[in-house]
Amino acid sequence: VWVVSDDALLDGLATGDPDAAAAFVERFERRVFGVAIRIVNDARLAEDVAQETFLRAWQRAEAFDPRRGTVVSWLLTIARNLAIDAVRLRRVVIVDPEELVARRDPANERGPADLAMLSSETERLRVAISHLPAEQARALVLAAFFGRTAQEIADSESIPLGTAKTRVRTAMIRLRAALVDDSEGSE
Amino acid sequence: MSAPGGCGAVVELLPEVALGIVGGTERADVLAHLDGCSSCRETTAGFAATVDALPVLLGDAEPPPGFEARTLERMRAERDRVPRRSIVRRVLAVAALVAAVMILSIAAVRIIDASRDGDAGAVGGMTLAPMVSHGTHPAGHAVLRSGAERYLWLDVDYGSGSATYRLETVDARHRVTVAGAVKVTGGRGAWGGEIAGPEPAMVRLVGADGQVFCEASFS
């Protein structure tokens, strides 16, 4: 069965083709809504965020540069940014980083390119996060998925600002190293 | 251009910059350093790629029934709205041009008056810069008229939220001056007026939580 690539679907979306738009939304709606609902934790708000994500994708499809990443990561980054904007003013974030980024069966309804990407980059990230100390993982999740600054993390975790910065920085360095080491090792 | 003392003071902030959680003068310092440091730009790009890969970890979730139909309907409505939006934008553009002409006229008269009084005066150029949010997302435009009397005009078009933001200018030495407040309604807002303080290298809108909503660089 011939499967239209993500890039080709995005090209179709950019032209305004209704069939391409429907196929694009159908292919990515579960992933986009997944990002939105897990960050905003409100079904109605998550739908607003997810719809706005697809609108942005359509409006900016021509600006997508495949050299800078995949369609999926581009689209989910839009969703993440919009979701963070939606919850930025919330004072309280109740989050279990392990619950937020653990499990997720990636094998459901994915194309070959997706599965290849998931089996490499995503799994490396998942493993790297699982090996982080809990306080670093939590700081990373608060920063990456809730837009919390180091000062806000320090306040909410009742730790010094320097400690919060160190946790975020160390977590990021370890994740980056996991991706780089593995990609170098596979070459 | 490099940071005083080299990259050391800046490098530690690069993960936070990639995450988009640095604001205020810290962010201005880092961006100024990145302008002239390819090594730190490369490091930041690496962290940014890591951040971009993270949302996939959140996994899938089934959207509510009818989500696809509602989303496509919203896209159709937006497509139909484009011609009207273009007219609105054209009107806004004309209004902006009129405002800019008025600003320039006022400035010119003042400069001429100043010259008559014996003070030196020069008509500086106007610089147009894109406003961006989260590093790359287009968020409007800013126009700076440089010179002895500086004027700034900006329009914001980003997201769908409503809030009032502090308008800050940041000069080449990272000194911050508050120029006013910008009210954004439904993701859109505008501001124009004379600005005090040193020649700005960038302008930015800062939220009540201290986060940079969007910014424009004139350098």
Chai-1 contact restraints between the chains, C-beta under 6 A:
chainA,res_idxA,chainB,res_idxB,connection_type,confidence,min_distance_angstrom,max_distance_angstrom,comment,restraint_id
A,A21,B,M75,contact,1.0,0.0,6.0,A-B,restraint_1
A,A22,B,L72,contact,1.0,0.0,6.0,A-B,restraint_2
A,V25,B,E68,contact,1.0,0.0,6.0,A-B,restraint_3
A,V25,B,T71,contact,1.0,0.0,6.0,A-B,restraint_4
A,E29,B,P63,contact,1.0,0.0,6.0,A-B,restraint_5
A,E29,B,E68,contact,1.0,0.0,6.0,A-B,restraint_6
A,R30,B,D60,contact,1.0,0.0,6.0,A-B,restraint_7
A,R31,B,D60,contact,1.0,0.0,6.0,A-B,restraint_8
A,F33,B,A61,contact,1.0,0.0,6.0,A-B,restraint_9
A,F33,B,P63,contact,1.0,0.0,6.0,A-B,restraint_10
A,G34,B,L58,contact,1.0,0.0,6.0,A-B,restraint_11
A,G34,B,G59,contact,1.0,0.0,6.0,A-B,restraint_12
A,G34,B,D60,contact,1.0,0.0,6.0,A-B,restraint_13
A,G34,B,A61,contact,1.0,0.0,6.0,A-B,restraint_14
A,V35,B,P55,contact,1.0,0.0,6.0,A-B,restraint_15
A,V35,B,L58,contact,1.0,0.0,6.0,A-B,restraint_16
A,I37,B,A61,contact,1.0,0.0,6.0,A-B,restraint_17
A,R38,B,L58,contact,1.0,0.0,6.0,A-B,restraint_18
A,Q51,B,T71,contact,1.0,0.0,6.0,A-B,restraint_19
A,Q51,B,R74,contact,1.0,0.0,6.0,A-B,restraint_20
A,F54,B,T71,contact,1.0,0.0,6.0,A-B,restraint_21
A,L55,B,E78,contact,1.0,0.0,6.0,A-B,restraint_22
A,W58,B,M75,contact,1.0,0.0,6.0,A-B,restraint_23
A,G69,B,D52,contact,1.0,0.0,6.0,A-B,restraint_24
A,S73,B,D52,contact,1.0,0.0,6.0,A-B,restraint_25
A,S73,B,A53,contact,1.0,0.0,6.0,A-B,restraint_26
A,L76,B,P55,contact,1.0,0.0,6.0,A-B,restraint_27
A,T77,B,D52,contact,1.0,0.0,6.0,A-B,restraint_28
A,R80,B,P55,contact,1.0,0.0,6.0,A-B,restraint_29
A,N81,B,H134,contact,1.0,0.0,6.0,A-B,restraint_30
A,D85,B,G159,contact,1.0,0.0,6.0,A-B,restraint_31
A,V101,B,L57,contact,1.0,0.0,6.0,A-B,restraint_32
A,R104,B,G59,contact,1.0,0.0,6.0,A-B,restraint_33
A,E121,B,A53,contact,1.0,0.0,6.0,A-B,restraint_34
A,T122,B,V56,contact,1.0,0.0,6.0,A-B,restraint_35
A,L125,B,A53,contact,1.0,0.0,6.0,A-B,restraint_36
A,A143,B,L19,contact,1.0,0.0,6.0,A-B,restraint_37
A,A143,B,I21,contact,1.0,0.0,6.0,A-B,restraint_38
A,A144,B,L19,contact,1.0,0.0,6.0,A-B,restraint_39
A,A144,B,L54,contact,1.0,0.0,6.0,A-B,restraint_40
A,T149,B,I21,contact,1.0,0.0,6.0,A-B,restraint_41
A,R169,B,P15,contact,1.0,0.0,6.0,A-B,restraint_42
A,M172,B,P15,contact,1.0,0.0,6.0,A-B,restraint_43
A,M172,B,F47,contact,1.0,0.0,6.0,A-B,restraint_44
A,L175,B,T50,contact,1.0,0.0,6.0,A-B,restraint_45
A,R176,B,G46,contact,1.0,0.0,6.0,A-B,restraint_46
A,R176,B,F47,contact,1.0,0.0,6.0,A-B,restraint_47
A,R176,B,T50,contact,1.0,0.0,6.0,A-B,restraint_48
